[in-house]
Amino acid sequence: MKRLLIATAMMTGLAAGAAHAEAKYRVAVMPFGLPEYMSAWTKEMEKHPAVADGTVAMTILDGRFDAVVQSNQMDTVITQQYDAVIFAPIDFDAAQAPVERAAAAGIPVITSVTGAAGDKYFAHIATNDVEGGRMITEELAKRLDGSGKVVIIEGPIGNSPQLLRRQGIDESLANHKGIELLASRSANWSRAEGLAVMENWLSLYGDAITGVIAENDEMGLGAMEAIRAKGLDFEKVKVVSIDGIPDALRAVEDSNLYTLYKSAHFEGQGAMDLALRAIEGEAYQPQSDIWAQMDWAGGSAHRYDVPWFPVTRETVASFK
């Protein structure tokens, strides 16, 4: 799937005009990379009514987890005079300059999933990551009865969800004096890196670890592989994470993982509606069904918070 999306990005980037001769608008979609959640995010935009009926031609540009690549891609988007950009930056601070260049060129930028410093983007639509970090930590504290030793597996340092989820995690841990933080380290949203980081910690701390806070499901699932391989029980080492990807939903049922469902449908289709609002102006009416659960606010708000949905054994069936 990842190879297919990257190939699609290359093809549409080279021949968008030929492939979408009848499209009214061209929108560049710039994910920081294409792990499972981000691939789902782009797919949700492809299902948006305005994309499905050919009104919008999407070009997907894979940022390859590299701020320099994303900056260069933004310059290409500006040169090719796209109508709007939907941007998920890898680095919060580094994204400010490319956003400002696009805005200065008259191309509106909607940030989604991850954010950018500054205020030159048209709108931002994403989950509240401070709240998400706080929610998973509070659940872990509850499962540990307020006492234990935990580790934190973080996303790429400088990525806005990493920064904001860690803020929420730290705020929650400060209220639970019986929980000791043993270590924290980035695993770059990667399952393989999450596995390697957890293997190292299990070698260092052994069964002293009683809880794992993973800032996304991929890293949490990697940690669970390491825990399982060590022969430890998930009632002994409790894991919490974020995203609600399919493998994580299975782990909720099988291994009592706790995760927050993050809706690619809301973040992707909401971003496309906001891009069209930026292009067409106040007369634009949103086309996605997500606004039945969120306030459209005339498309004029600078920030839109997508709701979190907690996933437990009792609720997991509703997310499949």
Secondary structure, DSSP 4 states (H G I P E B T S, - for coil): -HHHHHHHHHHHHHHHHHHTTT-SEEEEEE-S--SHHHHHHHHHHHTSHHHHTTSEEEEE---TT-HHHHHHHHHHHHHTT-SEEEE--S-TTTTHHHHHHHHHTT--EEEESS--SSS-SSEEEEE-HHHHHHHHHHHHHHHTTT-EEEEEEE-STT-HHHHHHHHHHHHHHTT-TTEEEEEEEE-TT-HHHHHHHHHHHHHHHGGG--EEEESSHHHHHHHHHHHHHTT--TTTSEEEEEE--HHHHHHHHHH--EEEE--HHHHHHHHHHHHHHHHH-TT----SGGGGTS--GGG--SEEEEPPEEE-TTTGGGG-
